[in-house]
Amino acid sequence: MAKSYAEAMAAVEGARELVLGSFNVYATRTAQRTNDTMKVLTLVTVLLLPGSLIAGLLGMNVIVPLDKDNPLSFWMVIAGVGLLAILILTIARRRGWM
């Protein structure tokens, strides 16, 4: 009977280790998906924040170097925001963030 008890305990311990190992794999995969999602959200924020800042500054009622009545000024601002986004993406790729 002592032998059966020892075998049963060994089986229970083995099952316990399998369950804990499976849970660790699940937790690790969930953490990786969360990290990937956060990386994308951070990159989107970094890309949009400078453009939002520039648009906010240019939307203020002060005299700016660009002529506010010239439609070309709008496209110059859009080009500046696009170039800034490309610069940020280039830096992110070189540093291995993407």
C-alpha positions as CSV (number, residue, x, y, z in Angstrom):
1,M,0.0,0.0,0.0
2,A,2.9,2.4,0.7
3,K,4.1,1.8,-2.8
4,S,0.8,2.7,-4.3
5,Y,0.7,5.9,-2.2
6,A,4.2,6.9,-3.4
7,E,3.2,6.2,-7.1
8,A,0.0,8.2,-6.7
9,M,1.9,11.1,-5.2
10,A,4.5,10.9,-7.9
11,A,1.7,11.0,-10.5
12,V,0.1,14.0,-8.8
13,E,3.4,15.8,-8.7
14,G,4.0,15.1,-12.3
15,A,0.5,16.4,-13.3
16,R,1.1,19.5,-11.1
17,E,4.3,20.2,-12.9
18,L,2.6,19.8,-16.3
19,V,-0.2,22.2,-15.4
20,L,2.3,24.7,-14.0
21,G,4.4,24.4,-17.1
22,S,1.4,24.9,-19.4
23,F,0.3,27.9,-17.4
24,N,3.8,29.4,-17.7
25,V,3.8,28.9,-21.5
26,Y,0.3,30.6,-21.7
27,A,1.4,33.5,-19.5
28,T,4.6,34.0,-21.6
29,R,2.6,34.0,-24.9
30,T,0.1,36.5,-23.5
31,A,2.8,38.8,-22.3
32,Q,4.5,38.6,-25.7
33,R,1.2,39.6,-27.4
34,T,0.8,42.4,-24.9
35,N,4.3,43.6,-25.6
36,D,3.7,43.6,-29.4
37,T,0.5,45.5,-29.0
38,M,2.2,48.1,-26.8
39,K,5.0,48.5,-29.3
40,V,2.6,49.3,-32.1
41,L,0.6,51.7,-29.9
42,T,3.8,53.5,-28.8
43,L,5.0,53.8,-32.4
44,V,1.7,55.2,-33.5
45,T,1.8,57.7,-30.6
46,V,5.3,58.8,-31.4
47,L,4.4,59.2,-35.1
48,L,1.3,61.3,-34.4
49,L,2.4,63.4,-31.5
50,P,4.8,65.7,-33.4
51,G,2.2,66.4,-36.0
52,S,-0.4,67.1,-33.4
53,L,2.0,69.5,-31.7
54,I,2.7,71.3,-35.0
55,A,-1.0,71.5,-35.9
56,G,-1.8,72.9,-32.4
57,L,0.9,75.5,-32.6
58,L,-0.1,76.5,-36.2
59,G,-3.7,76.7,-35.1
60,M,-3.1,79.3,-32.5
61,N,-4.1,82.9,-33.2
62,V,-0.6,84.3,-33.5
63,I,1.4,85.5,-36.4
64,V,3.4,82.5,-37.9
65,P,6.1,82.5,-40.5
66,L,3.7,80.8,-43.0
67,D,1.1,82.8,-44.8
68,K,-2.3,81.6,-43.4
69,D,-4.2,82.8,-46.5
70,N,-2.0,80.8,-49.0
71,P,-3.2,77.2,-49.6
72,L,0.4,76.2,-50.2
73,S,1.1,76.7,-46.5
74,F,-1.2,73.8,-45.6
75,W,0.7,71.5,-47.9
76,M,4.0,72.7,-46.5
77,V,2.8,71.8,-43.0
78,I,1.6,68.4,-44.2
79,A,4.9,67.8,-45.9
80,G,6.8,68.8,-42.7
81,V,4.7,66.4,-40.6
82,G,5.3,63.6,-43.1
83,L,9.0,64.2,-43.2
84,L,9.1,64.2,-39.4
85,A,7.2,60.9,-39.4
86,I,9.7,59.4,-41.9
87,L,12.6,60.6,-39.8
88,I,11.1,59.0,-36.6
89,L,10.5,55.7,-38.5
90,T,14.1,55.7,-39.7
91,I,15.5,56.3,-36.3
92,A,13.3,53.6,-34.8
93,R,14.4,51.0,-37.4
94,R,18.1,51.9,-36.9
95,R,17.8,51.4,-33.2
96,G,16.0,48.1,-33.6
97,W,12.7,49.3,-32.1
98,M,10.8,47.9,-35.0
